[in-house]
Amino acid sequence: MTRQREKNCDRCQAIFSCLFRVQHDASKQWIFVCQKCGNRLSENNTHYCYGGTWKSKKRS
């Protein structure tokens, strides 16, 4: 059985069913961002680090 979940992008606040966990600045804080925001954050950013994908369908 799977659960349907949704989560807001930490940058644009839109609701998504798939987000990416990233670090994007010197604070090394993890945030969840959509693909569009993630692409913007990763461009020419030496602090950018991908940390996995969050998906709405979670296996039980």
C-alpha positions as CSV (number, residue, x, y, z in Angstrom):
1,M,0.0,0.0,0.0
2,T,1.3,3.5,-0.8
3,R,0.5,6.9,0.6
4,Q,0.0,10.0,-1.5
5,R,1.8,13.0,0.0
6,E,2.6,16.5,-1.2
7,K,5.2,19.0,0.0
8,N,6.0,22.6,-0.6
9,C,9.2,23.7,-2.4
10,D,11.3,25.7,0.2
11,R,12.1,28.3,-2.5
12,C,9.0,29.0,-4.5
13,Q,6.4,27.5,-2.0
14,A,4.5,25.7,-4.8
15,I,3.2,22.2,-3.9
16,F,4.9,19.2,-5.6
17,S,4.9,15.4,-5.3
18,C,8.6,15.1,-6.1
19,L,11.3,17.4,-4.6
20,F,15.1,17.3,-4.4
21,R,17.1,17.6,-1.2
22,V,19.9,20.0,-1.7
23,Q,22.5,22.2,0.1
24,H,23.1,25.5,-1.7
25,D,25.1,27.8,0.6
26,A,27.9,27.8,3.2
27,S,25.4,27.1,6.0
28,K,25.2,23.4,4.7
29,Q,21.4,23.4,5.7
30,W,19.4,20.9,3.7
31,I,16.3,22.2,1.9
32,F,13.7,20.6,-0.4
33,V,13.3,22.2,-3.8
34,C,11.4,21.6,-7.1
35,Q,13.3,20.8,-10.3
36,K,13.1,24.4,-11.6
37,C,14.4,25.9,-8.3
38,G,17.1,23.2,-8.0
39,N,18.4,23.9,-11.5
40,R,18.6,27.6,-10.7
41,L,20.5,26.9,-7.4
42,S,22.9,24.5,-9.0
43,E,24.2,26.9,-11.7
44,N,27.7,28.1,-11.0
45,N,27.3,27.3,-7.3
46,T,30.3,25.6,-5.5
47,H,28.2,25.1,-2.4
48,Y,25.5,23.0,-4.3
49,C,25.2,19.4,-3.1
50,Y,22.4,17.0,-4.1
51,G,21.2,14.8,-1.3
52,G,18.4,12.7,-2.8
53,T,14.9,12.7,-4.1
54,W,11.7,13.0,-2.0
55,K,8.7,11.4,-3.7
56,S,5.0,11.4,-2.8
57,K,4.6,7.7,-3.1
58,K,6.2,6.1,-0.2
59,R,6.6,2.3,0.0
60,S,5.1,0.8,3.1
